[in-house]
Amino acid sequence: MSYTVVIEKGETSYGAYVPDLPGCVAVAETTEEVEFLIKEAIQFHLEMLQDEIPTPASTPNEPLTKEA
């Protein structure tokens, strides 16, 4: 299953979040680093959800990059 990731450029860093997974976020100094961290965050988030509630369905969207 794949999820849409939104990456936003801030003044000093990049932030990423997953609209379908509330609270699943990452922040890093480079796009490469934030992409790596958000992939780890998604994996961890889904592992935690498996024990508590059903895994949310993904929304069929393309990955987005938004510049500030």
Secondary structure by P-SEA (a helix, b strand, c coil): cbbbbbbbbcccbbbbbbccccccccccccaaaaaaaaaaaaaaaaaaaaacccbbbbccccbbbbcc
